[in-house]
Amino acid sequence: MIEALILAAIIGLATAAAVQIAILTIGFLIDWFRDRAAEVNSDPDKVAVTVADALDSGNVSYIQGIFDTEQKTFTEARRIKAKDVDSDVRRAHSRHKVAIWE
């Protein structure tokens, strides 16, 4: 009986952790941008962006990065699976492929 309660608690914690990660994703995006704020603040040609990217498989992922508008390239970027973003990120891309984060 006690084993069943412990197992249920562990499953409950794992479920809560998964929900917490989804909810915190916008915070992870913001933290990533904050860690690179000096680069963006020191160069007016650089902007913090996320880009919705449709993959050949039909799935969507997001590219988060610092984009140099003069060079037309990312100076730093990472790809995030669509299942790992929260509703705020999805909403930011509901009408536009690119979202600029200030």
C-alpha positions, 0 to 999 in steps of 0.5 A: 500500500505504501509503495503504491502511494509513493509511486503515485506521488512520484508520478504526480511529481513527474507530471507536475515537472513536465507541466512546469517545464512547459510553463517556464519555457518563456522564462528560459527564452528570456534568460537566454536573451538576458545572457546575451543582452550586452551583445544586443545593447552594444550593437544597434544592428543586432536584435533578439528574435525567435523564428517559427521554422516549418521542418520537412516533416511538417513539424514546427520548431523555433529558432531563438537567436541574436540576428545581425540585420546588417550581415543578415545572419545569426551570430548565435542561435539554438533550435527549440522543438515546438512541443517545448514552448509555451502558449506565450511563444506560440501566441507571439508567432500566431500571425508572424513567422518572426518575433522580435523580443525587446 
